[in-house]
């Protein structure tokens, strides 16, 4: 078993980082909402979550850093979407 761990250590580290990024109630809510809506902007998230824009932006930055969400500029707004298929599968299991 330890040989398997050593051989696949990078995979375990990557998956642990992914889980850490999701391990916050606000981030879970953001990801769940983005999956359900297919994507939205920060203003929509702010209205739903009743949190300051700066708080939501900090959480989105963490999700972007871990390649969970992507951002696409559409005119003057930025639309966020969950593009990580593993995360979509995890969310389906959780919720």
C-alpha positions as CSV (number, residue, x, y, z in Angstrom):
1,X,0.0,0.0,0.0
2,X,2.8,2.4,0.8
3,X,4.4,1.7,-2.6
4,X,1.1,2.8,-4.2
5,X,1.1,6.0,-2.2
6,X,4.6,6.9,-3.2
7,X,3.9,6.2,-6.8
8,X,0.7,8.3,-6.9
9,X,1.7,10.9,-4.3
10,X,1.2,13.8,-6.6
11,X,-2.4,12.7,-7.4
12,X,-3.2,12.5,-3.6
13,X,-1.7,16.0,-3.1
14,X,-3.8,17.4,-5.9
15,X,-7.0,15.9,-4.7
16,X,-6.3,17.0,-1.1
17,X,-5.8,20.6,-2.4
18,X,-9.1,20.4,-4.3
19,X,-10.9,19.2,-1.2
20,X,-9.3,21.9,0.9
21,X,-10.5,24.5,-1.5
22,X,-14.1,23.2,-1.3
23,X,-13.9,22.8,2.5
24,X,-15.7,26.1,3.4
25,X,-19.5,26.6,3.6
26,X,-19.4,29.7,1.4
27,X,-17.3,28.2,-1.3
28,X,-19.5,25.1,-1.3
29,X,-22.6,27.4,-1.7
30,X,-20.9,29.3,-4.5
31,X,-20.0,26.1,-6.4
32,X,-23.4,24.6,-5.9
33,X,-25.1,27.8,-7.1
34,X,-22.8,28.1,-10.1
35,X,-23.5,24.5,-11.1
36,X,-27.3,25.0,-10.7
37,X,-27.4,28.3,-12.6
38,X,-24.8,27.3,-15.2
39,X,-22.8,30.4,-14.3
40,X,-23.4,34.0,-13.0
41,X,-21.7,37.2,-12.0
42,X,-20.6,38.4,-8.5
43,X,-23.6,40.7,-8.2
44,X,-26.0,37.7,-8.5
45,X,-23.9,35.8,-6.0
46,X,-23.9,38.7,-3.6
47,X,-27.7,39.0,-3.9
48,X,-28.2,35.3,-3.1
49,X,-25.6,35.0,-0.4
50,X,-26.1,38.3,1.3
51,X,-22.4,38.8,1.7
52,X,-20.1,41.7,0.7
53,X,-18.7,41.6,-2.8
54,X,-15.2,41.6,-1.4
55,X,-15.9,38.4,0.6
56,X,-17.3,36.6,-2.5
57,X,-14.4,37.8,-4.6
58,X,-11.9,36.3,-2.1
59,X,-13.7,33.0,-2.2
60,X,-13.8,33.1,-6.0
61,X,-10.1,33.8,-6.1
62,X,-9.4,30.6,-4.1
63,X,-11.7,28.6,-6.4
64,X,-10.0,30.0,-9.5
65,X,-6.5,29.3,-8.0
66,X,-7.5,25.7,-7.6
67,X,-8.9,25.5,-11.2
68,X,-12.4,24.9,-9.9
69,X,-14.1,27.9,-11.6
70,X,-13.3,29.9,-14.6
71,X,-14.2,33.5,-15.4
72,X,-15.3,34.8,-18.7
73,X,-15.7,38.5,-19.5
74,X,-19.0,39.3,-21.2
75,X,-19.1,43.0,-21.9
76,X,-18.8,44.8,-18.5
77,X,-19.5,41.8,-16.4
78,X,-17.5,38.6,-15.6
79,X,-19.4,35.3,-15.6
80,X,-18.1,32.6,-13.4
81,X,-18.6,28.9,-14.2
82,X,-17.6,25.6,-12.7
83,X,-15.5,23.9,-15.3
84,X,-13.9,21.1,-13.2
85,X,-15.7,17.9,-13.9
86,X,-14.4,16.2,-10.8
87,X,-15.9,19.0,-8.7
88,X,-19.2,18.6,-10.5
89,X,-19.2,14.9,-9.7
90,X,-18.3,15.6,-6.0
91,X,-21.1,18.1,-5.7
92,X,-23.6,15.7,-7.2
93,X,-22.7,13.2,-4.6
94,X,-22.8,15.7,-1.7
95,X,-26.1,17.3,-2.7
